[in-house]
């Protein structure tokens, strides 16, 4: 079990680095979604399935959706002001 925890923690570290290093906001929203899945996997490995389900709902679906919708609205406003 310790090996699985170490692997998941390493994946979390790599995923966090990927989120920070992604320059395009739309692509960053996608990477944040995958990072949310990794966090849900971490919670599941640490035997917290209720927290994992909440993370799937919020971190994998709701947060990236809000980011993409906000970016789309900003681009529409920028297009109208020109």
Buried (B, 14 or more C-beta within 10 A) or exposed (E): EEEEEEEBEEBBEEBBEBBEEBEEEEEBBBBBBBBBBBBBBBBBBEEBEEBBEEBBEEBBEEBBEEBBEEBEEEEEEEEEEE
